[in-house]
């Protein structure tokens, strides 16, 4: 279930602030190279939770790019790009959060168990994004993640916040990157989250900033030594 309120609900606004804060938090510079805390595929003991959140937020859409936040506490959230049915038409940028946390502990006298609450409403903010920019984001993010995260490096279990990247079928998961390509991806995720929650008049600035950031990321990728 999904709804698109004209006035921001408290839960959605808090989730927006939380997701933006994660992406925009001060990022440390690695002194001796950059090793991203990311790996390929699902981290152990994460797939059920992550899949439930991704499917709930996508609401039957098939995003070409998605970034989902699984916090240890509080409500999950995500930002995604959904392709248009017609070639050249604007894509859809969506920022979404469920009304309540999806994975919860359901305790009882006899013990308890984790429960996935997927039968709930989702607060979504959507905005049209130019197709050329969206396609460029997909292509560049995929190239950056493929280049930064070796195919033989599996995602690791973490008893902490997790980020789930899915870009054109490539799944990469882990902690928030704090250097290199990961830093640039987080800056771009912040711009996308902000654009989804802003008026149309303010989005053009975000699109320009995204274009400039993609230029920088492409320069970084071009300059990287061959592996």
Buried (B, 14 or more C-beta within 10 A) or exposed (E): EBEEEEEEBEBBBBBBEBBBEBBBEEBEEEEEEBEBBBBBBBBEEBBEBBBBBBEBBBEEBEBBBBBBBBBEEBBBBBBBBBBBEEEEEBBBBBBBBBBEBBBEEEEEEEEEEEEBBBEEBBBBBBBBBBBEBBBBBBBBBBBBBBBBBEEEBBBEEBEEBBBBBBBEEBBBBBBBBBBBBBBBBBBBBBBBBBBBBBEEEEBEEBBEBBBEBBEEBBEBBEEEEEE
